[in-house]
């Protein structure tokens, strides 16, 4: 039995190896904030959310749409889906509580435990089938449709009757019938458990005393060696059936575990949706397009992690470009550039794992990989210069990147002077564009941004953080030519409440700062 709620034709593997840059993505995009909001202090939900989102870049358009349809059903039938999740979790917890005991390694103990566990699982499976029969019509997605059809097909009354019959037989209330052959040295070999013959005596004979078989023998009450020998004979006879029944319970346990894991992703999505709905933040199911196109179009896109940290709503941005290969973001310091960049990365991951996206509407092409190259704080333990460290990280990205990937640059290569930093950025940008890689580059290097603007690179777009006449930041981005200044004097005035000198204003206006 398979749930197939995450993929159409395979299971969701929680042990699948994550991308090599997963810790970098987690740090740069503040993903732990997102995972925490989805999990609500549940470690299992946190792990499932983390694996689903960080492995999202391997998903194609069909998989994304498949999950979106399942998620719609989960939203429409939230309480019912949560009850199925609770049922699977309860079955798993009850299996853990069935103790092997001191003699757990012996076949008789293995068989006894397997029977007890299977009885628990049968009750849970019957509840699942009842849910399928009563509520299947309330679900529209292919995933849930196939899931409920499988339950009704494989969990029939005949199936349960047959299992109950086998379990009744395996309790061996009338003893164990075992056949064997004599091997070398008159030792027993080829032990086979036999189906006991049905007692066909008429009712009158059953009332009469049972005559002892001439082939039977009785063990004395204190004959410990004899009892041990008889127990060993019994264990040899039931060993194969005990192992077979234990494997059956493991198979059903695997089904419940997979069901819990795959539903956990959707439960986590519902948690996140409820949190943002209470803040009246918009969420939408995005429209993914194939990786052979470069497209980004959205309305009201905002940084979901920033919103989770704030009590009020976050400013969103609008953008539409087709085809689009390169987006360069410049403008006022602390105008929302880095926040916008993070929102792009988060939305790409969320779209590709089948989740809602933090926007009013969102359309983008599917990428084969997502990479971030962010400015790092000064590290006194570094054995080389800061620029060497930046180039080393860029080299790691080049070793991993493939065509149709996306790279997010945030104030990269600003550790040297602007002329050298601009030339490094220009060469790296051109090399990545030649390989069909999408780039979003936040920078204060006017020489680099202006050069790209003047050459009108194919598929390039230029956004600028808005600044009102009084220096107020709107945290909105607009299309526009790169400017020479980042308006650092606004920050200076805000901090020191007095205008800087001409020389210091020029230094602040072109210097390195977060936006």
C-alpha positions as CSV (number, residue, x, y, z in Angstrom):
1,X,0.0,0.0,0.0
2,X,1.3,3.5,-0.9
3,X,-0.1,6.9,-0.1
4,X,1.4,8.8,-3.1
5,X,0.3,12.2,-1.8
6,X,3.6,14.0,-2.6
7,X,4.5,12.3,-5.9
8,X,2.3,10.6,-8.4
9,X,4.4,7.5,-8.7
10,X,6.9,7.4,-5.8
11,X,7.2,7.9,-2.0
12,X,8.5,11.0,-0.3
13,X,11.9,10.1,1.1
14,X,12.7,11.9,4.3
15,X,16.2,10.4,4.3
16,X,17.1,11.8,0.8
17,X,20.3,13.7,0.7
18,X,19.8,17.5,0.6
19,X,21.6,19.9,-1.7
20,X,25.2,20.6,-0.8
21,X,24.4,24.3,-0.2
22,X,21.4,23.7,2.1
23,X,23.0,25.3,5.1
24,X,23.9,28.4,3.0
25,X,20.4,28.7,1.7
26,X,19.1,28.3,5.3
27,X,21.3,31.1,6.5
28,X,20.9,33.5,3.7
29,X,17.1,33.1,3.3
30,X,16.4,32.7,7.0
31,X,14.6,29.5,6.3
32,X,14.5,28.4,10.0
33,X,12.0,31.1,10.6
34,X,9.8,29.6,7.8
35,X,10.3,26.0,9.1
36,X,9.5,27.1,12.6
37,X,6.2,28.8,11.6
38,X,5.2,25.6,9.7
39,X,6.1,23.3,12.5
40,X,4.7,25.1,15.5
41,X,7.2,23.5,17.9
42,X,6.7,20.0,16.4
43,X,10.1,18.6,15.6
44,X,8.7,16.1,13.1
45,X,6.8,18.8,11.1
46,X,10.0,20.9,11.2
47,X,12.1,18.1,9.7
48,X,9.5,17.3,7.0
49,X,9.1,21.0,6.1
50,X,12.9,21.4,5.9
51,X,13.4,18.4,3.6
52,X,10.4,19.2,1.4
53,X,11.5,22.8,0.8
54,X,15.2,22.3,0.5
55,X,14.8,19.4,-2.0
56,X,12.2,21.4,-4.0
57,X,14.5,22.4,-6.8
58,X,14.3,18.8,-8.2
59,X,10.6,19.0,-8.8
60,X,9.0,19.5,-12.2
61,X,5.8,21.4,-13.2
62,X,3.7,18.2,-13.0
63,X,4.8,17.5,-9.5
64,X,4.1,21.0,-8.4
65,X,0.6,21.0,-9.8
66,X,0.0,17.6,-8.3
67,X,0.8,18.8,-4.8
68,X,-1.1,22.1,-5.3
69,X,-4.3,20.0,-6.0
70,X,-3.7,17.9,-2.9
71,X,-3.1,21.1,-0.9
72,X,-6.4,22.6,-2.1
73,X,-8.2,19.5,-0.8
74,X,-6.4,19.7,2.5
75,X,-7.6,23.3,2.9
76,X,-11.1,22.4,2.0
77,X,-11.2,19.4,4.3
78,X,-8.7,20.5,7.0
79,X,-10.3,18.8,10.0
80,X,-10.7,15.5,8.2
81,X,-7.1,15.5,6.9
82,X,-5.9,16.3,10.4
83,X,-7.9,13.3,11.8
84,X,-6.3,11.0,9.2
85,X,-2.9,12.3,10.3
86,X,-3.7,11.7,13.9
87,X,-4.9,8.2,13.1
88,X,-1.6,7.3,11.4
89,X,0.4,8.9,14.3
90,X,-1.7,7.0,16.9
91,X,-1.1,3.6,15.1
92,X,2.7,4.3,15.0
93,X,2.7,5.2,18.7
94,X,0.7,2.1,19.8
95,X,3.2,-0.1,17.8
96,X,6.1,1.4,19.9
97,X,4.3,0.5,23.1
98,X,3.9,-3.2,22.3
99,X,6.9,-4.6,24.3
100,X,9.0,-7.5,23.1
101,X,9.8,-8.5,26.7
102,X,12.8,-10.4,28.0
103,X,12.3,-13.3,25.6
104,X,11.8,-11.0,22.5
105,X,14.4,-12.8,20.4
106,X,12.6,-16.1,20.5
107,X,10.1,-17.0,17.7
108,X,7.2,-17.4,20.1
109,X,7.7,-13.9,21.5
110,X,8.1,-12.4,18.0
111,X,4.9,-14.1,16.9
112,X,3.0,-13.0,20.0
113,X,4.1,-9.4,19.5
114,X,3.3,-9.4,15.8
115,X,-0.2,-10.7,16.4
116,X,-0.8,-7.9,19.0
117,X,0.6,-5.2,16.7
118,X,-1.4,-6.5,13.7
119,X,-4.6,-6.4,15.7
120,X,-3.9,-2.7,16.4
121,X,-3.2,-2.0,12.8
122,X,-6.4,-3.7,11.6
123,X,-8.5,-1.4,13.8
124,X,-6.6,1.6,12.2
125,X,-7.0,0.3,8.7
126,X,-10.7,-0.2,9.2
127,X,-11.0,3.4,10.3
128,X,-9.2,4.5,7.2
129,X,-11.4,2.5,4.9
130,X,-14.5,3.9,6.7
131,X,-13.2,7.4,6.0
132,X,-12.6,6.6,2.4
133,X,-16.1,5.2,2.0
134,X,-17.8,8.2,3.7
135,X,-15.7,11.2,2.5
136,X,-14.0,10.3,-0.8
137,X,-16.5,12.3,-2.7
138,X,-15.5,15.5,-0.9
139,X,-12.0,15.4,-2.4
140,X,-11.1,16.4,-6.0
141,X,-7.4,16.0,-6.4
142,X,-5.8,13.1,-8.2
143,X,-3.6,12.3,-5.2
144,X,-6.5,11.9,-2.7
145,X,-8.7,10.2,-5.4
146,X,-6.0,7.5,-5.9
147,X,-5.4,7.2,-2.2
148,X,-9.0,6.6,-1.3
149,X,-9.5,4.2,-4.2
150,X,-6.5,2.2,-3.0
151,X,-8.0,1.9,0.5
152,X,-11.4,0.7,-0.8
153,X,-9.8,-1.7,-3.2
154,X,-7.2,-3.3,-1.0
155,X,-9.0,-3.1,2.4
156,X,-12.1,-5.1,1.6
157,X,-14.2,-7.1,4.1
158,X,-12.8,-10.3,2.7
159,X,-9.3,-9.0,3.3
160,X,-10.0,-8.3,7.0
161,X,-11.9,-11.7,7.4
162,X,-8.9,-13.5,6.0
163,X,-6.5,-11.8,8.3
164,X,-8.6,-12.4,11.4
165,X,-8.9,-16.1,10.5
166,X,-5.1,-16.4,10.2
167,X,-4.5,-14.5,13.5
168,X,-7.0,-16.9,15.2
169,X,-5.1,-19.9,13.9
170,X,-1.7,-18.4,14.8
171,X,-2.7,-18.2,18.5
172,X,-2.4,-22.0,18.5
173,X,-5.0,-22.6,21.2
174,X,-5.1,-26.3,20.3
175,X,-1.3,-26.6,20.2
176,X,1.2,-26.5,17.4
177,X,1.3,-29.1,14.6
178,X,4.9,-29.5,13.3
179,X,6.4,-32.1,11.0
180,X,10.1,-32.9,10.7
181,X,12.5,-35.4,9.3
182,X,15.4,-37.2,10.9
183,X,18.7,-35.9,9.7
184,X,22.3,-36.9,10.4
185,X,22.8,-38.3,13.9
186,X,19.0,-38.6,14.2
187,X,18.7,-34.9,14.7
188,X,15.5,-33.2,13.5
189,X,15.6,-31.3,10.2
190,X,13.2,-29.7,7.7
191,X,10.7,-28.5,10.4
192,X,7.4,-27.5,8.8
193,X,4.4,-25.9,10.5
194,X,1.3,-27.7,9.5
195,X,-2.3,-26.6,9.2
196,X,-4.2,-28.4,12.1
197,X,-6.8,-30.8,10.9
198,X,-10.4,-29.7,11.6
199,X,-12.1,-31.5,14.4
200,X,-14.9,-33.3,12.6
201,X,-16.2,-35.4,15.4
202,X,-20.0,-35.2,15.9
203,X,-21.3,-33.3,18.9
204,X,-22.0,-36.5,20.9
205,X,-18.4,-37.7,20.6
206,X,-17.2,-34.3,21.6
207,X,-19.0,-34.7,24.9
208,X,-17.3,-38.0,25.6
209,X,-13.8,-38.0,27.2
210,X,-11.0,-37.6,24.6
211,X,-9.0,-40.7,24.2
212,X,-5.3,-40.2,24.5
213,X,-3.2,-40.8,21.3
214,X,-0.8,-43.7,21.5
215,X,1.8,-41.4,20.0
216,X,1.6,-38.8,22.7
217,X,3.8,-38.4,25.8
218,X,3.6,-36.3,28.9
219,X,6.3,-34.2,30.5
220,X,6.6,-34.3,34.2
221,X,5.8,-31.0,36.0
222,X,9.4,-30.5,37.1
223,X,11.1,-31.7,34.0
224,X,12.7,-28.4,33.0
225,X,15.0,-29.9,30.4
226,X,12.0,-31.6,28.8
227,X,10.0,-28.4,28.8
228,X,12.9,-26.5,27.2
229,X,13.3,-29.2,24.5
230,X,9.6,-29.0,23.7
231,X,9.8,-25.2,23.6
232,X,12.7,-25.4,21.2
233,X,10.8,-27.8,18.9
234,X,7.8,-25.4,18.9
235,X,10.1,-22.4,18.1
236,X,11.7,-24.2,15.2
237,X,8.2,-25.0,13.8
238,X,6.8,-21.4,14.1
239,X,10.1,-19.6,13.2
240,X,9.2,-19.0,9.6
241,X,5.6,-17.9,10.2
242,X,6.8,-15.6,13.1
243,X,9.2,-13.9,10.7
244,X,6.6,-13.7,8.0
245,X,4.1,-12.1,10.3
246,X,6.7,-9.7,11.7
247,X,7.5,-8.6,8.1
248,X,3.8,-8.1,7.5
249,X,3.5,-5.8,10.5
250,X,6.6,-3.9,9.3
251,X,5.0,-3.4,5.9
252,X,1.9,-1.9,7.4
253,X,4.0,0.2,9.8
254,X,5.9,1.5,6.8
255,X,2.6,2.5,5.2
256,X,1.4,4.4,8.3
257,X,4.9,6.1,8.6
258,X,4.8,7.2,4.9
259,X,1.2,8.4,5.3
260,X,2.2,10.4,8.4
261,X,5.3,11.9,6.6
262,X,3.4,13.0,3.5
263,X,0.5,14.4,5.3
264,X,2.9,16.2,7.7
265,X,3.9,18.4,4.8
266,X,0.4,19.5,4.1
267,X,-0.4,20.0,7.9
268,X,2.6,22.3,8.1
269,X,1.4,24.2,5.0
270,X,-2.0,24.7,6.7
271,X,-0.3,25.9,9.9
272,X,1.6,28.6,7.9
273,X,-1.5,29.6,6.0
274,X,-3.5,30.0,9.2
275,X,-0.7,32.2,10.8
276,X,-0.6,34.5,7.8
277,X,-4.3,34.6,7.3
278,X,-4.7,35.9,10.9
279,X,-2.4,38.8,9.9
280,X,-4.4,39.3,6.7
281,X,-1.3,38.7,4.6
282,X,-2.0,37.5,1.0
283,X,-1.1,34.0,-0.1
284,X,-1.6,32.4,-3.5
285,X,-1.0,29.2,-5.3
286,X,1.6,30.1,-8.0
287,X,1.6,29.3,-11.7
288,X,4.8,27.4,-12.5
289,X,6.1,27.2,-16.1
290,X,8.7,25.0,-17.7
291,X,12.4,25.4,-17.2
292,X,12.9,26.2,-20.9
293,X,11.5,29.7,-20.3
294,X,12.7,32.5,-18.2
295,X,9.7,34.3,-16.6
296,X,9.0,36.2,-13.4
297,X,5.6,38.0,-12.9
298,X,4.1,38.7,-9.5
299,X,2.0,41.2,-7.6
300,X,2.3,42.0,-3.9
301,X,5.4,39.8,-3.4
302,X,6.7,40.1,0.2
303,X,9.3,38.5,2.4
304,X,7.4,35.9,4.4
305,X,10.1,35.5,7.1
306,X,10.1,39.3,7.7
307,X,6.4,39.2,8.0
308,X,6.6,36.3,10.6
309,X,8.8,38.5,12.7
310,X,6.5,41.6,12.6
311,X,3.1,42.3,14.0
312,X,2.0,44.4,11.1
313,X,1.8,43.7,7.4
314,X,4.9,43.9,5.1
315,X,5.2,46.0,2.0
316,X,4.9,44.0,-1.2
317,X,6.4,44.5,-4.7
318,X,5.1,44.1,-8.3
319,X,7.1,42.9,-11.2
320,X,6.6,41.4,-14.7
321,X,9.3,40.5,-17.2
322,X,9.4,38.0,-20.1
323,X,11.9,36.8,-21.1
324,X,14.0,37.7,-18.1
325,X,17.6,36.4,-17.5
326,X,19.2,39.2,-15.4
327,X,17.6,41.5,-12.8
328,X,19.9,44.2,-11.3
329,X,18.6,46.0,-8.2
330,X,20.1,49.3,-7.1
331,X,18.9,52.3,-5.2
332,X,18.7,53.9,-1.7
333,X,20.4,52.2,1.2
334,X,17.9,50.4,3.5
335,X,15.3,50.8,0.8
336,X,14.2,47.1,0.8
337,X,16.6,45.7,-1.8
338,X,17.9,42.8,0.3
339,X,14.4,42.1,1.6
340,X,13.2,41.9,-2.0
341,X,16.0,39.5,-2.9
342,X,15.2,37.2,-0.1
343,X,11.5,37.2,-1.1
344,X,12.5,36.1,-4.6
345,X,14.5,33.2,-3.2
346,X,11.8,32.1,-0.7
347,X,9.0,32.3,-3.3
348,X,11.0,30.1,-5.7
349,X,11.6,27.4,-3.1
350,X,8.0,27.6,-1.9
351,X,6.6,27.4,-5.4
352,X,8.7,24.4,-6.4
353,X,7.7,22.3,-3.4
354,X,3.9,22.9,-4.1
355,X,3.2,25.4,-1.4
356,X,1.4,28.8,-1.3
357,X,3.6,31.8,-2.1
358,X,3.7,35.0,-0.2
359,X,2.1,37.2,-2.9
360,X,-1.2,38.2,-4.3
361,X,-0.3,36.4,-7.6
362,X,2.9,34.7,-8.7
363,X,4.2,33.1,-11.9
364,X,7.8,31.9,-12.5
365,X,9.7,29.3,-14.4
366,X,11.0,26.2,-12.6
367,X,14.7,26.2,-11.8
368,X,17.1,23.2,-11.5
369,X,18.9,24.8,-8.5
370,X,19.0,27.8,-6.3
371,X,22.2,29.4,-5.1
372,X,23.0,32.4,-3.0
373,X,26.1,34.5,-2.8
374,X,25.7,37.0,0.0
375,X,28.1,39.5,1.5
376,X,29.6,38.1,4.7
377,X,30.6,39.9,7.9
378,X,34.3,40.3,8.6
379,X,35.8,37.1,10.1
380,X,39.0,37.5,12.1
381,X,39.7,33.8,11.8
382,X,40.0,33.9,8.0
383,X,43.5,32.9,6.7
384,X,43.0,34.9,3.5
385,X,41.4,38.2,2.5
386,X,37.7,38.8,2.3
387,X,37.7,39.0,-1.5
388,X,39.5,35.6,-1.6
389,X,36.7,34.2,0.5
390,X,34.0,35.6,-1.8
391,X,35.8,34.1,-4.9
392,X,36.2,30.8,-3.1
393,X,32.4,30.6,-2.4
394,X,31.7,31.6,-6.0
395,X,34.0,28.7,-7.1
396,X,31.9,26.3,-5.0
397,X,28.7,27.5,-6.7
398,X,30.3,27.0,-10.2
399,X,31.2,23.4,-9.2
400,X,27.6,22.6,-8.3
401,X,25.5,24.8,-10.7
402,X,23.7,23.5,-13.8
403,X,21.8,25.1,-16.7
404,X,18.4,26.5,-15.8
405,X,19.5,27.3,-12.2
406,X,19.1,30.7,-10.4
407,X,21.7,32.7,-8.5
408,X,21.0,35.5,-6.0
409,X,23.8,37.9,-5.4
410,X,23.7,40.4,-2.5
411,X,26.4,43.0,-2.4
412,X,28.9,40.5,-3.8
413,X,32.5,41.4,-4.6
414,X,32.4,44.7,-2.8
415,X,35.4,43.8,-0.7
416,X,37.7,45.4,-3.2
417,X,37.5,48.8,-4.9
418,X,34.6,49.5,-7.2
419,X,36.5,49.2,-10.4
420,X,37.8,45.7,-9.7
421,X,34.6,44.5,-8.0
422,X,32.6,45.7,-11.1
423,X,34.9,43.9,-13.5
424,X,34.7,40.7,-11.5
425,X,30.9,41.0,-11.3
426,X,30.6,41.7,-15.1
427,X,32.7,38.7,-16.1
428,X,30.8,36.3,-13.7
429,X,27.5,37.7,-14.9
430,X,28.3,37.1,-18.6
431,X,29.6,33.6,-18.0
432,X,26.5,32.6,-16.1
433,X,24.1,34.1,-18.7
434,X,25.9,32.2,-21.4
435,X,24.9,29.0,-19.6
436,X,21.2,30.0,-19.4
437,X,21.3,30.8,-15.7
438,X,19.0,33.3,-14.2
439,X,20.5,36.0,-12.0
440,X,19.1,38.5,-9.5
441,X,21.9,40.9,-8.4
442,X,21.6,43.5,-5.6
443,X,24.5,45.9,-5.8
444,X,25.8,49.3,-4.9
445,X,28.5,49.2,-7.6
446,X,27.4,51.9,-10.0
447,X,30.1,51.1,-12.6
448,X,28.9,47.5,-12.9
449,X,25.2,48.3,-12.9
450,X,25.6,51.2,-15.3
451,X,27.7,49.1,-17.7
452,X,25.1,46.4,-17.9
453,X,22.4,49.1,-18.4
454,X,24.3,50.8,-21.2
455,X,25.0,47.5,-23.0
456,X,21.3,46.5,-22.8
457,X,22.0,42.8,-22.2
458,X,19.3,40.6,-23.6
459,X,16.6,39.8,-21.1
460,X,17.9,42.3,-18.5
461,X,15.8,44.4,-16.2
462,X,16.8,47.1,-13.8
463,X,15.0,47.9,-10.5
464,X,15.6,50.7,-8.1
465,X,14.6,51.1,-4.5
466,X,12.3,54.1,-4.2
467,X,13.2,57.2,-2.2
468,X,10.8,60.1,-1.6
469,X,12.0,63.7,-1.8
470,X,12.5,63.9,2.0
471,X,14.5,60.8,2.1
472,X,11.7,58.5,3.3
473,X,12.0,54.9,2.1
474,X,8.8,53.3,0.7
475,X,10.4,49.8,0.5
476,X,8.9,49.6,-3.0
477,X,11.0,48.9,-6.1
478,X,10.5,50.5,-9.5
479,X,12.0,50.2,-12.9
480,X,14.8,52.7,-13.5
481,X,18.3,53.4,-14.5
482,X,21.0,52.8,-11.9
483,X,22.0,55.9,-9.9
484,X,25.4,56.9,-8.7
485,X,24.3,57.4,-5.1
486,X,22.8,55.1,-2.5
487,X,21.6,58.2,-0.6
488,X,23.7,57.2,2.4
489,X,23.5,60.8,3.6
490,X,19.9,60.1,4.6
491,X,21.1,57.5,7.1
492,X,23.8,59.8,8.3
493,X,21.3,62.6,9.0
494,X,18.9,60.2,10.7
495,X,21.6,59.0,13.0
496,X,23.5,62.2,13.7
497,X,20.6,64.7,13.0
498,X,23.0,67.0,11.1
499,X,24.1,67.0,7.4
500,X,27.5,65.5,6.7
501,X,30.3,67.3,4.9
502,X,30.6,67.0,1.2
503,X,33.4,64.5,1.4
504,X,31.8,62.3,4.0
505,X,28.5,62.4,2.1
506,X,30.2,61.2,-1.1
507,X,31.8,58.4,0.8
508,X,28.6,57.3,2.5
509,X,26.6,57.6,-0.7
510,X,28.8,55.2,-2.6
511,X,29.9,53.0,0.2
512,X,28.9,49.5,1.1
513,X,25.6,49.2,3.0
514,X,22.8,46.8,3.4
515,X,19.7,47.6,1.5
